[in-house]
Amino acid sequence: MNEPPPTDDERPSGPAAGESSPDATEGESLPGPTEWGEHPHGVGPWVAEFGTPPPADPRLDPELLAHGDRRNVVDAYRYWRRDAIVADIDRRRHPFHVAIENFGHDANIGTVVRTANAFAAAAVHIVGRRRWNRRGAMVTDRYQHLVHHASVDELLEFATGAGLSVVAVDNVPGSIPLETAELPRDCLLLFGQEGPGVTDAARHAATLTVSIAQFGSTRSINAGVAAGIAMHGWIRQHADLSSAW
């Protein structure tokens, strides 16, 4: 996980088409978007693009090489098999986790998953219902580790066993501004619903509660946006920016 990412000359260059979104939990997820034709970027078949046979690289997907790759992935992963992409990200994932006390407006869950994937979070933990709408994830859930917990107690037990400090993100009295807080490197960032916020049980178990500075009239910002801000706060403090794309 601490190894450096492959250099550009170790990856196939150039930009893939995809499959329909798989179910998150044994057929319980709502349908997500397919990738064919939905992204204008990408590349066509390898031979048509480059005029040469593809290299003998086990990471490359024969189907994508033959038909093109229009997936929502960075160019360095064009034509790569899904499991090869996940394995490559696993080598450089960050040690922070993200937990969601199941949001009432579950489109926010997809936003959190998409952002967690962008920042290479170790995992996204969803507390409560298994079934959620994956459309907002824009298929990034295929490359992001997802874990379900039936209850907050189960989530907290996991955090303790994994040696993670629980950081609740909630605008409540006594919270520390995220802008000045020192986030633990090995932590679990915990988010609640936009109205009630993080549950009392979760907040009492947290090592730290942080808030996001606001200056307008609204009582709270969108939960998916708040999660992105908090994750980026961790990135600013701990990530090796030289390994970013």
C-alpha positions as CSV (number, residue, x, y, z in Angstrom):
1,M,0.0,0.0,0.0
2,N,3.0,2.3,0.6
3,E,4.6,1.5,-2.7
4,P,4.8,4.3,-5.3
5,P,2.3,4.3,-8.1
6,P,3.5,2.9,-11.5
7,T,5.2,5.5,-13.6
8,D,3.7,6.6,-16.9
9,D,6.0,4.4,-18.9
10,E,4.8,1.4,-16.9
11,R,1.2,2.1,-17.9
12,P,-0.5,1.7,-21.3
13,S,-0.9,5.2,-22.7
14,G,-3.9,6.6,-24.4
15,P,-7.5,6.2,-23.3
16,A,-13.3,2.3,-22.5
17,A,-16.5,1.0,-22.5
18,G,-18.2,-0.6,-19.7
19,E,-20.6,-2.9,-18.2
20,S,-23.8,-2.2,-16.5
21,S,-23.5,-1.2,-12.8
22,P,-23.3,-4.3,-10.6
23,D,-25.5,-4.7,-7.6
24,A,-23.8,-3.5,-4.4
25,T,-25.3,-6.1,-2.1
26,E,-26.5,-9.2,-3.8
27,G,-29.1,-7.5,-6.0
28,E,-30.3,-5.0,-3.5
29,S,-29.0,-1.8,-5.0
30,L,-30.9,0.4,-7.3
31,P,-29.8,0.5,-10.9
32,G,-26.9,2.8,-11.8
33,P,-25.8,4.2,-15.1
34,T,-24.1,2.1,-17.7
35,E,-20.9,3.4,-19.2
36,W,-21.3,2.8,-22.9
37,G,-22.0,6.0,-24.8
38,E,-22.4,8.1,-21.6
39,H,-18.9,9.6,-21.6
40,P,-17.7,11.5,-24.7
41,H,-14.1,11.1,-23.6
42,G,-12.1,7.9,-24.0
43,V,-10.7,5.9,-26.9
44,G,-11.7,3.5,-29.5
45,P,-10.3,0.1,-30.2
46,W,-6.5,-0.1,-29.6
47,V,-5.5,-0.9,-33.2
48,A,-7.7,1.9,-34.6
49,E,-6.2,4.4,-32.1
50,F,-2.6,3.4,-32.3
51,G,-2.2,1.4,-35.5
52,T,-0.2,-1.4,-33.7
53,P,-1.0,-4.6,-31.8
54,P,-1.5,-4.0,-28.1
55,P,1.3,-4.9,-25.8
56,A,1.3,-8.2,-23.9
57,D,0.2,-6.8,-20.6
58,P,-1.9,-8.9,-18.3
59,R,-3.6,-5.7,-16.9
60,L,-5.2,-5.0,-20.2
61,D,-8.8,-6.2,-21.0
62,P,-9.1,-8.0,-24.4
63,E,-12.7,-6.8,-24.7
64,L,-11.8,-3.1,-24.1
65,L,-8.9,-3.4,-26.5
66,A,-11.2,-4.7,-29.2
67,H,-14.1,-2.3,-28.7
68,G,-12.7,0.8,-27.1
69,D,-12.7,2.3,-23.6
70,R,-15.2,5.0,-22.6
71,R,-15.2,4.5,-18.9
72,N,-15.0,7.2,-16.3
73,V,-11.4,6.5,-15.5
74,V,-8.2,8.5,-15.8
75,D,-6.3,8.1,-19.0
76,A,-3.5,6.0,-17.3
77,Y,-6.1,3.3,-16.7
78,R,-7.4,3.1,-20.3
79,Y,-8.0,-0.5,-21.4
80,W,-7.1,-1.9,-17.9
81,R,-9.2,-4.6,-16.4
82,R,-11.3,-3.5,-13.4
83,D,-9.5,-5.8,-10.9
84,A,-6.1,-4.5,-12.2
85,I,-7.3,-0.9,-11.5
86,V,-8.5,-1.8,-8.0
87,A,-5.2,-3.5,-7.3
88,D,-3.2,-0.5,-8.4
89,I,-5.2,1.9,-6.3
90,D,-4.9,-0.5,-3.3
91,R,-1.1,-0.1,-3.5
92,R,-1.5,3.6,-2.7
93,R,-4.8,4.0,-0.8
94,H,-4.7,6.4,2.1
95,P,-5.3,5.2,5.7
96,F,-8.4,7.3,6.3
97,H,-11.9,5.7,6.1
98,V,-15.3,7.3,5.6
99,A,-18.5,6.3,7.4
100,I,-22.0,7.3,6.6
101,E,-24.8,7.0,9.1
102,N,-27.3,6.2,6.3
103,F,-28.4,9.4,4.8
104,G,-32.1,10.2,4.3
105,H,-31.4,11.5,0.8
106,D,-29.3,8.6,-0.3
107,A,-28.2,10.3,-3.5
108,N,-25.6,11.8,-1.2
109,I,-24.1,8.4,-0.6
110,G,-23.1,8.2,-4.3
111,T,-21.5,11.6,-4.0
112,V,-19.5,10.5,-1.0
113,V,-18.4,7.2,-2.7
114,R,-17.3,9.2,-5.8
115,T,-15.3,11.6,-3.7
116,A,-13.8,8.8,-1.6
117,N,-12.7,7.1,-4.8
118,A,-11.1,10.4,-6.1
119,F,-9.1,10.7,-2.9
120,A,-8.2,6.9,-2.7
121,A,-9.9,6.4,0.7
122,A,-9.3,3.0,2.3
123,A,-13.0,2.2,2.4
124,V,-16.5,3.7,2.7
125,H,-18.6,2.3,5.5
126,I,-22.4,2.6,5.2
127,V,-24.4,2.2,8.4
128,G,-28.0,1.1,8.2
129,R,-29.9,0.1,5.0
130,R,-28.0,-1.9,2.5
131,R,-30.0,-0.7,-0.5
132,W,-29.0,2.7,-1.9
133,N,-29.1,4.5,-5.2
134,R,-25.7,4.2,-6.9
135,R,-26.4,6.7,-9.7
136,G,-24.5,9.5,-8.0
137,A,-21.4,7.4,-7.7
138,M,-20.9,7.5,-11.5
139,V,-19.7,3.9,-11.4
140,T,-16.8,4.7,-9.1
141,D,-18.2,2.2,-6.6
142,R,-16.6,-0.5,-8.8
143,Y,-13.1,0.8,-7.8
144,Q,-13.9,1.7,-4.1
145,H,-14.0,-0.7,-1.2
146,L,-17.5,-0.5,0.4
147,V,-18.4,-2.0,3.8
148,H,-21.9,-2.3,5.3
149,H,-22.6,-2.2,9.1
150,A,-26.0,-2.9,10.5
151,S,-25.5,-0.5,13.4
152,V,-23.3,2.3,14.7
153,D,-22.1,-0.1,17.5
154,E,-20.9,-2.5,14.8
155,L,-19.1,0.4,13.0
156,L,-17.4,1.6,16.2
157,E,-16.3,-2.0,17.0
158,F,-14.7,-2.1,13.6
159,A,-12.9,1.2,14.1
160,T,-11.5,0.1,17.5
161,G,-10.3,-3.2,16.0
162,A,-8.6,-1.4,13.1
163,G,-7.0,1.2,15.4
164,L,-8.9,4.1,13.8
165,S,-9.7,7.4,15.6
166,V,-13.3,8.3,15.0
167,V,-13.7,11.9,13.8
168,A,-17.3,13.1,13.7
169,V,-18.1,15.9,11.3
170,D,-20.9,17.9,12.6
171,N,-21.7,21.6,13.3
172,V,-22.5,21.3,17.0
173,P,-21.4,23.3,20.1
174,G,-18.0,22.3,21.2
175,S,-16.8,21.1,17.8
176,I,-13.4,22.2,16.5
177,P,-13.2,24.0,13.2
178,L,-12.0,21.7,10.5
179,E,-9.9,24.6,9.2
180,T,-7.7,24.5,12.3
181,A,-8.1,20.9,13.5
182,E,-5.3,18.4,13.3
183,L,-6.9,15.3,11.9
184,P,-5.4,11.9,12.9
185,R,-3.7,10.1,10.0
186,D,-5.4,6.8,10.7
187,C,-9.0,7.9,11.2
188,L,-12.6,7.2,10.3
189,L,-14.4,10.4,9.2
190,L,-18.0,10.0,10.3
191,F,-21.0,11.8,8.7
192,G,-24.7,11.9,9.5
193,Q,-27.8,13.1,7.9
194,E,-28.2,16.7,6.9
195,G,-30.9,17.5,9.5
196,P,-30.1,15.5,12.7
197,G,-26.4,15.1,11.9
198,V,-24.3,12.5,13.6
199,T,-26.2,10.4,16.2
200,D,-25.5,11.0,19.9
201,A,-24.0,7.5,20.3
202,A,-21.6,8.1,17.4
203,R,-20.6,11.6,18.6
204,H,-20.0,10.4,22.2
205,A,-17.7,7.6,20.9
206,A,-15.7,10.0,18.6
207,T,-12.2,11.1,19.5
208,L,-12.8,14.4,17.9
209,T,-15.7,16.4,16.5
210,V,-15.0,18.9,13.8
211,S,-17.2,21.5,12.1
212,I,-17.0,23.3,8.8
213,A,-17.0,27.1,8.9
214,Q,-20.1,28.6,7.3
215,F,-20.9,32.3,6.7
216,G,-24.4,32.4,5.1
217,S,-28.0,31.8,6.2
218,T,-28.3,28.0,5.9
219,R,-28.0,25.8,9.0
220,S,-26.1,23.2,7.2
221,I,-24.5,22.4,3.8
222,N,-25.2,19.4,1.6
223,A,-23.9,16.2,3.3
224,G,-22.1,15.0,0.2
225,V,-20.4,18.4,-0.1
226,A,-19.4,18.4,3.6
227,A,-17.9,14.9,3.2
228,G,-15.8,16.1,0.3
229,I,-14.6,19.1,2.2
230,A,-13.6,17.0,5.2
231,M,-11.8,14.4,3.0
232,H,-9.9,17.2,1.3
233,G,-8.9,18.5,4.7
234,W,-7.3,15.1,5.4
235,I,-5.6,15.2,2.0
236,R,-4.1,18.6,2.7
237,Q,-2.6,17.4,6.0
238,H,-1.4,13.9,5.2
239,A,-1.3,13.0,1.5
240,D,1.8,12.8,-0.6
241,L,0.7,15.2,-3.4
242,S,3.5,14.1,-5.6
243,S,1.6,10.8,-6.2
244,A,-1.6,12.6,-7.4
245,W,-2.5,12.3,-11.1
